[in-house]
Amino acid sequence: MHKKNAMKKIILLAVFVWLGSALFAQTKAIEKFYEQYKGMEEVTDLKLRGWVLQLASKFSEEAEAAQLLRKITQLRILTMENGNLVSPQAYRQLVKDLQGDRFEDLFKVQEKGQNIQFLIREQGDTITDVLLLVSGDDHFVLLSLEGALRFSDLQNLQIDVEGSEHFKKLPRHKKDIPRA
């Protein structure tokens, strides 16, 4: 009987490890996109993992901001500032691939010659992935957050990176987003 219980614990532990890595692993669509563009000379790619964000949260003067930073396990940004190298077809393919990875459109707006699009992936009431795409003629930003967030956390993000100002445009609650 003891061996049977030990085997159940091992199997259960393996399932939890697999689920944890599946929930917080970067999707194939995002990784494929990053790999395609990150090595180009005109592209800046920044990737911060959980321990760096945890360290940043310790230096945050605002308790709410520090608590929110602790919920993020990875922040990744890909920017193109001297022209948008992403063709309209590649952009559409990225969004299609993301939808295949269970991302849903959260918010889309055209403003001042640029397209701004938020996509999220949820596990129950928890947002595990947030993606911000800002595409204009002369620039492109892909901001990817992974972690365990609530919808109300998104507008409170206080990260000083290109494109993050668009989080302020989100309503306080998901139910307040106008649907077409």
Phi, psi and chi 1 to 4 in degrees:
 res  aa     phi    psi   chi1   chi2   chi3   chi4
   1 MET       -  -36.1 -173.4   72.2  170.6      -
   2 HIS   -63.1  -41.2 -177.9   60.5      -      -
   3 LYS   -64.5  -36.9  -75.7 -175.8  179.0 -178.7
   4 LYS   -65.3  -43.5 -166.7  173.5 -171.9 -179.9
   5 ASN   -66.0  -39.6  -75.5  -21.7      -      -
   6 ALA   -64.3  -41.0      -      -      -      -
   7 MET   -64.7  -40.7 -173.6   58.4  112.7      -
   8 LYS   -61.6  -42.1  -78.1 -177.3 -176.0  179.6
   9 LYS   -64.0  -41.5  -73.1  179.9 -177.2  178.8
  10 ILE   -63.9  -45.1  -68.8  170.7      -      -
  11 ILE   -63.4  -44.3  -68.9  171.5      -      -
  12 LEU   -62.5  -42.8 -168.1   56.8      -      -
  13 LEU   -62.5  -43.2  178.9   62.9      -      -
  14 ALA   -62.0  -40.0      -      -      -      -
  15 VAL   -64.8  -43.7  167.8      -      -      -
  16 PHE   -63.6  -41.6  -79.5  124.6      -      -
  17 VAL   -63.2  -44.9  168.0      -      -      -
  18 TRP   -63.5  -45.1  177.1   79.5      -      -
  19 LEU   -62.9  -42.3  -80.0  174.1      -      -
  20 GLY   -61.5  -43.1      -      -      -      -
  21 SER   -72.0  -32.1   64.9      -      -      -
  22 ALA   -70.4  -37.2      -      -      -      -
  23 LEU   -68.5  -37.2  -75.0  176.6      -      -
  24 PHE  -112.0   10.6  -61.4  112.0      -      -
  25 ALA   -85.6  143.3      -      -      -      -
  26 GLN   -63.8  140.3 -165.1  158.2   65.6      -
  27 THR   -70.3  158.2   69.3      -      -      -
  28 LYS   -62.3  -38.7  -71.6  179.8 -174.9  176.6
  29 ALA   -62.4  -44.5      -      -      -      -
  30 ILE   -69.2  -45.1  -64.4  171.1      -      -
  31 GLU   -61.6  -42.8 -168.8   58.1   39.4      -
  32 LYS   -60.4  -42.7  177.5 -179.5  151.0 -171.2
  33 PHE   -65.0  -47.6 -171.4   83.8      -      -
  34 TYR   -58.1  -46.2  -84.9  117.4      -      -
  35 GLU   -60.7  -35.4  -71.6  -60.1  -42.6      -
  36 GLN   -66.8  -34.8 -177.7  177.7   -5.7      -
  37 TYR  -112.3  -22.3  -67.9   99.7      -      -
  38 LYS   -63.1  -27.2   76.9  176.3 -173.9  177.6
  39 GLY   -86.2   -4.9      -      -      -      -
  40 MET   -72.7  147.7  -65.1 -179.2  171.8      -
  41 GLU   -62.0  -35.7 -171.4  173.3  -45.5      -
  42 GLU   -83.5    2.5  -55.1   85.0    6.9      -
  43 VAL  -110.5  135.4  174.2      -      -      -
  44 THR  -108.6  129.1  -57.9      -      -      -
  45 ASP  -124.5  120.4  177.7   34.9      -      -
  46 LEU  -123.4  131.5  172.1   68.7      -      -
  47 LYS  -132.4  120.4 -174.3  177.2 -165.9  177.0
  48 LEU  -116.8  126.4  -59.5  175.2      -      -
  49 ARG   -91.9  173.6  -64.3 -113.8 -178.9 -132.0
  50 GLY   -52.6  -42.3      -      -      -      -
  51 TRP   -66.4  -34.3   69.6  -90.2      -      -
  52 VAL   -69.4  -41.1  174.8      -      -      -
  53 LEU   -67.3  -36.0  -64.0  166.2      -      -
  54 GLN   -63.2  -42.2  -64.6  -62.9  -39.4      -
  55 LEU   -62.4  -43.5 -176.3   61.1      -      -
  56 ALA   -61.8  -36.7      -      -      -      -
  57 SER   -65.9  -29.1   72.8      -      -      -
  58 LYS   -70.0  -25.9  -68.6 -179.0 -173.0  -21.3
  59 PHE   -95.4   -4.3  -67.8  104.3      -      -
  60 SER   -70.6  134.3  177.4      -      -      -
  61 GLU   -80.5  -20.5  -65.6  178.0   14.7      -
  62 GLU   -99.6  126.8  -67.7 -176.8   38.0      -
  63 ALA   -62.1  -40.6      -      -      -      -
  64 GLU   -64.8  -41.9 -173.8  176.4  -43.0      -
  65 ALA   -65.1  -41.8      -      -      -      -
  66 ALA   -63.3  -42.0      -      -      -      -
  67 GLN   -64.0  -40.0 -175.9  178.0    7.4      -
  68 LEU   -67.0  -40.7 -173.7   53.9      -      -
  69 LEU   -61.4  -33.8  -85.5  175.0      -      -
  70 ARG   -66.4  -21.2  -77.5 -172.5 -142.0  103.6
  71 LYS   -80.5  -13.6  -66.5 -179.5  176.9 -175.0
  72 ILE   -95.6  126.9  -60.6  170.6      -      -
  73 THR   -96.8  -22.4   57.0      -      -      -
  74 GLN  -156.9  140.7  179.5  171.7  -77.9      -
  75 LEU  -127.9  127.9  165.7   66.7      -      -
  76 ARG  -136.1  136.2 -169.6  159.2 -175.3 -169.6
  77 ILE  -132.1  134.1  -55.2  156.9      -      -
  78 LEU  -124.5  122.5 -177.1  123.8      -      -
  79 THR  -127.7  148.9   61.0      -      -      -
  80 MET  -130.3  111.2  -59.6  169.0 -167.8      -
  81 GLU  -103.9  -16.5  -64.1  176.0   13.6      -
  82 ASN  -111.6   44.4  -62.1  -37.1      -      -
  83 GLY   122.8  148.9      -      -      -      -
  84 ASN   -95.1  111.6 -174.5  -13.4      -      -
  85 LEU   -85.0   -6.0  -56.4  172.4      -      -
  86 VAL   -89.8  116.1 -179.1      -      -      -
  87 SER   -71.6  157.7   69.7      -      -      -
  88 PRO   -56.1  -36.5  -26.0   34.3      -      -
  89 GLN   -66.1  -42.5  -63.2   84.4   -2.3      -
  90 ALA   -65.4  -37.4      -      -      -      -
  91 TYR   -63.7  -48.4 -174.6   91.7      -      -
  92 ARG   -61.2  -39.2  -75.9 -168.9  -62.4  -87.3
  93 GLN   -64.9  -41.1 -174.8   63.1   50.9      -
  94 LEU   -59.2  -48.8  171.7   62.5      -      -
  95 VAL   -62.8  -40.9  172.2      -      -      -
  96 LYS   -62.3  -44.7 -179.7 -179.1  176.2 -174.2
  97 ASP   -63.7  -39.0  -68.9  -12.9      -      -
  98 LEU   -63.8  -41.4  -70.9  166.6      -      -
  99 GLN   -64.1  -32.8  -70.1  167.2  -17.1      -
 100 GLY   -68.5  -23.1      -      -      -      -
 101 ASP   -92.7   20.0  -81.4  -16.2      -      -
 102 ARG    72.2   23.0  -63.8 -174.7  -14.5 -104.4
 103 PHE   -81.3  147.3  -84.5   83.5      -      -
 104 GLU  -122.3  145.0   67.4  174.7  -75.6      -
 105 ASP   -65.0  130.0  -90.4  -34.8      -      -
 106 LEU  -104.7  -42.1 -176.4   62.3      -      -
 107 PHE  -160.4  135.9 -172.7   71.9      -      -
 108 LYS  -140.3  133.3 -133.9 -171.3  -95.8 -168.1
 109 VAL  -150.5  146.4   65.8      -      -      -
 110 GLN  -106.7  127.8  -70.5 -174.9  -27.2      -
 111 GLU  -149.6  126.9  174.8 -177.3  -76.2      -
 112 LYS    49.3   48.9  -61.3  177.7 -174.8  172.1
 113 GLY    74.1   17.4      -      -      -      -
 114 GLN  -136.8  151.9   61.2 -175.5    5.8      -
 115 ASN  -102.0  131.2  -66.0  -45.7      -      -
 116 ILE  -119.6  126.7  -57.5  162.5      -      -
 117 GLN  -138.6  130.5 -175.0  170.2    4.4      -
 118 PHE  -108.3  135.7  -80.9   94.1      -      -
 119 LEU  -130.5  145.8  -63.3  106.1      -      -
 120 ILE  -134.1  158.5   61.9  170.4      -      -
 121 ARG  -128.2  131.1 -175.0  164.0   63.4  166.5
 122 GLU  -118.0  153.3  -63.4  175.1  -71.9      -
 123 GLN  -127.5   98.7 -175.2   74.1   27.5      -
 124 GLY    68.0 -127.5      -      -      -      -
 125 ASP   -91.1    3.1  -70.1  -21.6      -      -
 126 THR  -102.7  131.7  -57.8      -      -      -
 127 ILE   -87.9  117.6  -63.1  173.1      -      -
 128 THR   -93.9  -25.0   58.8      -      -      -
 129 ASP  -142.4  137.6  -62.5  -88.3      -      -
 130 VAL  -128.0  133.8  178.1      -      -      -
 131 LEU  -129.7  128.2 -160.8   61.0      -      -
 132 LEU  -115.9  124.4  167.4   64.7      -      -
 133 LEU  -116.4  125.3  -57.5  168.8      -      -
 134 VAL  -124.1  116.0 -178.9      -      -      -
 135 SER  -127.1  121.7 -179.4      -      -      -
 136 GLY  -131.6  177.7      -      -      -      -
 137 ASP   -63.1  -37.6  -69.6  -24.2      -      -
 138 ASP  -110.6    7.7   60.7  -14.8      -      -
 139 HIS  -160.1  162.5   66.1  -76.9      -      -
 140 PHE  -150.9  137.2 -179.5   85.9      -      -
 141 VAL  -132.8  131.6  176.2      -      -      -
 142 LEU  -122.6  115.9 -173.2  150.0      -      -
 143 LEU  -115.1  123.4 -174.4  147.5      -      -
 144 SER  -121.8  127.4  171.7      -      -      -
 145 LEU  -118.3  138.0  -73.3  173.8      -      -
 146 GLU  -123.7  146.4  -63.9  175.6   22.8      -
 147 GLY   163.0 -148.5      -      -      -      -
 148 ALA  -133.1   86.8      -      -      -      -
 149 LEU  -112.5  158.2  -58.7  164.1      -      -
 150 ARG  -102.9  159.1  -61.3  -80.5  178.8 -144.9
 151 PHE   -59.1  -39.0 -172.4   81.9      -      -
 152 SER   -63.5  -21.2   57.9      -      -      -
 153 ASP   -69.6  -29.4  -66.7  -27.8      -      -
 154 LEU   -60.5  -44.2  -61.6 -178.9      -      -
 155 GLN   -72.5  -20.9 -164.5  178.6   50.4      -
 156 ASN   -89.1    0.9  -64.0  -30.4      -      -
 157 LEU   -62.6  127.6  -77.8  170.9      -      -
 158 GLN  -117.6   61.9  -58.2  -77.1  -29.4      -
 159 ILE  -108.5  136.1   49.7  178.5      -      -
 160 ASP   -97.2   71.9 -172.0   19.5      -      -
 161 VAL  -133.2  156.0  -64.0      -      -      -
 162 GLU   -58.1  131.1 -172.6  172.7  -17.3      -
 163 GLY    96.3  -18.8      -      -      -      -
 164 SER   -67.1  -20.6   65.0      -      -      -
 165 GLU   -62.3  -20.6   71.4  -85.0    6.6      -
 166 HIS   -71.7  -18.3  -63.0  -67.2      -      -
 167 PHE   -63.3  -28.0  -77.1   99.0      -      -
 168 LYS   -67.2  -18.6  -61.3  -68.7 -178.5 -147.1
 169 LYS   -79.8  -13.8  -63.3  174.4 -175.9  174.8
 170 LEU   -73.6  144.1  -70.4  171.5      -      -
 171 PRO   -69.4  166.3   16.7  -21.2      -      -
 172 ARG   -66.6  -30.4  -63.0  -69.4  -60.8  153.1
 173 HIS  -130.7  146.0  -56.2  -75.9      -      -
 174 LYS   -59.3  -36.0 -172.6  175.7  177.7 -178.6
 175 LYS   -65.2  -17.8   65.5  179.6  168.4   69.4
 176 ASP   -86.9    0.0  -63.7  -27.6      -      -
 177 ILE   -78.9  125.1  -66.0  174.9      -      -
 178 PRO   -65.0  134.8   11.6  -12.6      -      -
 179 ARG  -108.2  141.5  -61.3  -68.8  175.5 -174.4
 180 ALA   -78.1      -      -      -      -      -
